[in-house]
Amino acid sequence: PGRQTVTQGNTTTATFAIDVLGTLSLTTYSPVATSTFMDTFTDFSKLSSTSSTTVSSGDLVLMSGKAYGYATSTATTSAYLVSWGEADASVDAPDASSVLLHVYDGSGALIPDGVLPGNATGFDTFPVPLYNISTSTYPSLELGAKLTLGSGASPQIHNWSLSFREGPIPLPGVDFSLTGQK
């Protein structure tokens, strides 16, 4: 009869022709849902590389005495990736300082402007929509940032995130009841 959708708390009916030699295989899945990679900069665990930047008091900041610096997140991917969502960040860039966000593929190559317009220059307003980035061409993404010191206080990234949709994901060991009429 094809695939049946069953949700918690609901009864779904279907008719199956099963004889002595018939087989019934059941697999349970979670529905497609939005997931998010987020780094709140409590440590370096979600950063794949840094240059002249450091984690301090829950922020990514420039090292003392540095005019600019870079940081790149670890790659985000899913075995059940459906689509990319948005890149987001909470930043402070006082006194003519700046924070520019870039999006890279999982191997560290900049996503071209033809795929993500404005990416080469970088983004300073958020969120950045990533919906048009192909998951087959780009099955994993990384966030990158360039922090540049202005005339006073250092720029800061308080957190950054990358959302995506994934699923259906197999759910083994789900209890359910199956009742026959014969």
C-alpha positions in Angstrom: 0.0 0.0 0.0 3.0 2.3 0.0 4.3 4.4 2.9 2.0 5.1 5.8 2.4 8.1 8.1 1.8 7.5 11.8 1.9 10.3 14.4 1.9 9.9 18.1 -1.6 9.8 19.6 -3.3 9.2 16.2 -4.7 6.0 14.7 -3.8 5.2 11.1 -5.5 2.4 9.2 -4.3 0.6 6.1 -5.2 -2.7 4.4 -2.5 -5.3 3.8 -2.7 -8.6 1.9 -0.5 -10.9 3.9 -0.6 -14.6 3.4 1.5 -17.4 4.8 4.4 -16.4 2.6 3.9 -12.6 3.0 6.2 -10.3 4.9 5.5 -7.1 6.7 8.5 -4.8 7.3 8.1 -1.7 9.5 10.6 1.1 10.0 10.0 4.2 12.1 11.3 7.7 11.3 11.3 11.2 12.8 9.7 13.9 10.6 11.9 16.4 8.8 12.8 19.1 11.3 15.0 22.2 11.7 18.3 21.7 13.5 20.9 24.3 14.4 24.7 24.3 14.9 25.4 27.0 17.4 28.6 28.2 19.1 28.4 30.4 22.2 32.2 30.6 22.4 32.6 28.9 25.8 35.7 27.3 24.4 37.5 26.5 21.2 35.7 23.1 20.6 33.5 24.3 17.7 36.3 26.3 16.0 38.4 24.6 13.3 40.9 27.4 13.0 41.7 30.8 14.4 44.2 33.5 13.6 44.8 36.5 15.9 41.4 35.8 17.6 40.6 34.1 21.0 37.7 33.1 23.1 37.2 35.3 26.1 34.2 35.5 28.5 31.9 33.8 26.1 32.9 35.9 23.1 35.2 35.6 20.1 37.5 38.6 20.2 40.7 39.9 18.7 43.9 39.1 20.6 45.4 42.1 22.3 47.4 44.3 20.0 46.0 42.8 16.8 44.4 44.9 14.0 42.5 42.0 12.5 41.9 38.3 12.9 40.0 35.3 11.6 38.1 32.3 12.9 36.3 29.4 11.2 33.8 27.0 12.7 33.8 23.3 12.5 31.9 21.9 9.5 28.2 21.4 9.8 26.6 18.5 8.0 23.9 15.8 8.4 23.5 12.3 7.0 19.9 13.2 6.4 20.4 16.8 5.2 17.3 18.2 3.3 18.1 21.9 3.0 20.2 24.8 4.4 18.5 27.5 6.4 20.2 30.6 7.7 23.5 31.8 9.1 23.1 34.1 12.0 25.4 35.9 14.5 25.2 38.3 17.4 28.0 40.8 17.1 29.3 44.1 18.6 31.4 46.2 16.3 32.0 49.6 18.1 34.1 52.5 17.1 34.4 51.8 13.4 35.4 48.2 14.0 33.8 45.4 11.9 32.8 41.8 11.8 32.2 40.2 8.4 30.8 36.7 8.2 31.6 34.4 5.3 30.2 30.9 4.4 32.6 28.1 3.3 32.1 24.6 2.1 33.1 21.7 4.3 36.7 21.7 2.9 37.2 25.4 3.7 36.6 26.9 0.2 34.6 30.1 0.1 31.1 29.6 -1.4 31.1 31.7 -4.6 29.0 34.8 -5.1 27.2 33.0 -7.9 25.8 30.7 -5.3 25.6 33.1 -2.3 25.7 36.7 -3.5 27.8 39.0 -1.3 29.7 36.2 0.3 33.1 37.3 -1.1 32.7 40.7 0.6 31.2 39.2 3.7 28.0 39.9 5.6 27.5 42.3 8.5 23.7 42.1 8.8 21.9 38.9 10.0 20.4 36.4 9.4 21.9 35.5 6.0 19.5 33.2 4.0 21.2 30.0 2.7 18.1 28.4 1.2 19.4 28.5 -2.3 22.6 26.6 -1.6 22.4 23.1 -3.0 22.9 20.3 -0.4 24.1 17.9 -3.1 26.9 20.4 -4.2 27.6 21.6 -0.7 26.8 18.8 1.8 28.6 20.6 4.6 29.2 24.2 5.5 31.4 26.2 7.8 31.1 29.8 9.1 34.0 32.1 9.0 34.5 35.6 10.3 37.0 38.5 9.9 37.2 40.8 12.8 38.8 44.2 12.2 39.7 46.7 14.9 38.5 50.3 14.5 39.5 53.3 16.6 38.6 51.9 20.0 37.1 48.8 21.4 37.6 45.3 19.8 34.8 43.8 17.8 33.1 40.7 19.4 31.1 37.8 18.2 28.8 36.7 21.1 27.5 33.6 19.2 26.9 32.4 15.7 24.7 29.7 14.2 23.8 27.8 11.1 20.4 26.2 10.7 19.4 23.4 8.4 16.5 20.9 7.8 17.2 17.2 8.2 15.1 14.0 8.1 13.4 11.8 8.0 15.8 10.1 10.5 15.4 6.4 11.3 14.2 5.8 14.9 14.9 2.2 16.0 13.2 0.7 18.9 10.0 2.7 18.8 7.1 0.9 20.6 3.8 0.7 18.7 0.9 -1.7 18.4 -0.2 -3.4 15.2 -3.6 -5.1 15.3 -5.1 -7.4 12.6 -8.7 -8.2 11.8 -8.2 -11.9 11.1 
